[in-house]
Amino acid sequence: QYFFPGIDHIISQYLVNHKNEDILLSYVPFGWYQIFTRPYNHSRLIAEYVSHKIVSSWGKPLKLKNLLLKKKITEHQAHLSKEGRIMNTCDAFVLAPWVNPNTIKGRTVCLIDDVISSGSTLQSIADIFRLHWVEKVIVIALASTWIS
């Protein structure tokens, strides 16, 4: 796997500042229905790459954990307005039932997404992490098509 050098730059320049933190690496999950329409989760592929790069550059493992579950069927967001995207992702995610909330409390989560458009997905997920007392969320995305 190879992604554009920007991801390597983020890992080497930004994440190195967090090298001594106990970071949990996660990604924006698919809904169960998306498995039938897309053969792979782009965010997970990027997260696997980041995990591999961190292991090779830091010399210590950064385990990839699926912390979230997508519980709501959402529309494809490309054609929605910013307000529509916010409504679309509202309550779409929950902390995965296999995650003990105490394991994320006070920790740093590095969340991987493929594309950020309006930020509504990330806001919805940040609300979940805030609810479970995550100390800090670092977001890495491959691309941005910011809609204001």
C-alpha angles and dihedrals in degrees: 000000000000129000128183115289091254091082091052089049092052091049095047099040107030110022091046086072087064096046094117094048123097096243125189112209116210141153141216105274131225122243115244091253093055091066087074096051102038124041094213143014109250092202091054092050090053090047091052089052092049091048091051093047093049092050091052096044101037097035091226130091122256104194120218111229129184099225098167141060125203104224102171131065106237132191120249102271101214094091097040128099120239090263090048091052092051091052091043094056097037107122091352095126136049135179105274113258091236091060118092105219090220090065092064100036111116093001135119117248120200104204120198123206130170100222134010114204111154098353091239095125092049092046091052090050093044088056089057092049091048090052089056094046099250106176099215139000121208115193125205119185130176094218142007130209095173114200116196 
